[in-house]
Amino acid sequence: MPLPIVFIAVAGVTGAVGIGKTAKAIMNRKKAKKLNERANYVIKQANRKHKRFKRNCKKNLEELGLKKAQILSTNIEHFIISFGKLKNINFQDSIGIEEISKLCIDQKELNDLKGMSNFATDIITGVTGGAIGGALTAYGAYSSANWLATASTGTAISKLSGIAAKNATLAYFGGGALSAGGLGVSGGIMILGGLIAGPALAIMGWIVEAKTSKAKDEAYINMAKAEEFATKLSVANSLCGNIIYQCQLFVDLLNRLDTYLDEFVKIMDEAIIEHNADYENFNKQQKNATAGAVSLAKAIKAVLDTPILTKEGNLDMKTNHILQTINPEEIKNAFEMQTEN
């Protein structure tokens, strides 16, 4: 017996609805798949870009640390030895510059520079293998003052390397490792003022493992979180870029100070030989070069006393003050002009 027309109609409608739902489900799965693939792409691209910034940050911090160590172990050490030979020093009577007494370097400052110089020599000659990267990164990031200046040989390097390993920011930039007893890279997740948090990075693993059968709404949520993560990394990249820029400015500033210090110390050395280290017998050029060397050494110490980063991993605002107030060319010209007058 043929089916009633009404049942045939109902069956047709039901079949059509079933086909429609199946088609919609397929579309939803395709949409979810595309969204999750896009989220994965956003995460991977953001991470790839951030890794470049991290590498450059580490590289520039290391370069600054190496520059500090090189200056301290060469021209600053040379200045300390030569200056220590001088007798009858009286800058105020010899140079007609206003407030010349401010250029006098006291015993504490000399001791600080000696400590820094010894410490820098230890870094260059006593650190080998993977420890050198961590030590230089830490030395570039933080001030040479206080604990760096007073640390003893051997212990100093160990302490500096340990700080690189345990400091979350430095570990994140590759300056420390779990093998050194520190937090390692995983401990450096929360860096740069807490902009990058563990939960944000955890999203990557979640999205990568997402199945195509995930609901479309969940895929949209994944996409939103991926974009949020990428935005946070972008902000962190900007901060990394600022750190890199400040490192480069500091290296340039130290290079110029070091060049002029070398010129003045050479004149001072010639005067020491010529006049048996008796400052009173120096001619005007020699006296001015000696005072100029002191001024440049003090300026270098001021730069070394200024950290690039705070303990929390942010850019230290003191760097701007140093960059604005110390002008190597002005220092050099002031003493050369005195020689000409």
Summary of the structure (lengths in Angstrom):
residues: 341
radius of gyration: 31.4
end to end distance: 126.3
largest distance: 132.9
contacts: 1121
relative contact order: 0.14
helix: 77%
strand: 1%
